[in-house]
Amino acid sequence: MKIREVLDKKVGDVTYNRYILILPKDVVKESKLLGKVLKATTKDGKIIVEKEN
């Protein structure tokens, strides 16, 4: 797995970046979260991705 930083847009001297989380295909299929609205939080150095209510 990877977290990639990509350029979203540049306005004048300010750059805005986007972060893309690459997940294994089987984990995504098992989670049944594909196409759902998600939220991400951090706790104890971990990134937690869960379905938003």
N, C-alpha and C positions, 0 to 999 in steps of 0.2 A: 504494500500500500504506500501511497505517496500523498503529500499535500503539495500542490503546485501553485506558484504565484504567477499570475499572468496580468499583463497590462489591460485594464478595462478601458480607460480613456485618458487623454491628456488635455488639460485646459490651461493654456498659458504655460507657466512654469510648474504647475501642480499636476502630479500624476496620481491617478486612482487605480488601485490594484484590486484584483479579484482572486480569491483562493478557491482552488478546485481540489476536492478530496476524491482520490481514485480508490474505489472499493472493489473487492473480489466479487465476481458475478454471482457465485453461489450464496454469499452472505446477503446480497441485495435481494435475491429471489426468496430466500428463507424469511427475511424480515417482513415481506409483504408491504413495504413502504414505498415501492416504486410508484411515482406519480402523486404521492401525498405531499402535503405541506409539512415541512419539518422545521425543528428548531435545534440549535446547537448551544450547549453550555460547556463549561469546563469545571472540573472538580478534581482536586488532588493531582494535577498534572495530566488529566485524561480529558479527551473530548468526548462528550456524550451527545449523540444525535438521536432525537426522538420525535414522534408524531406530535404536531401542535394540536391543541384541543380546539 
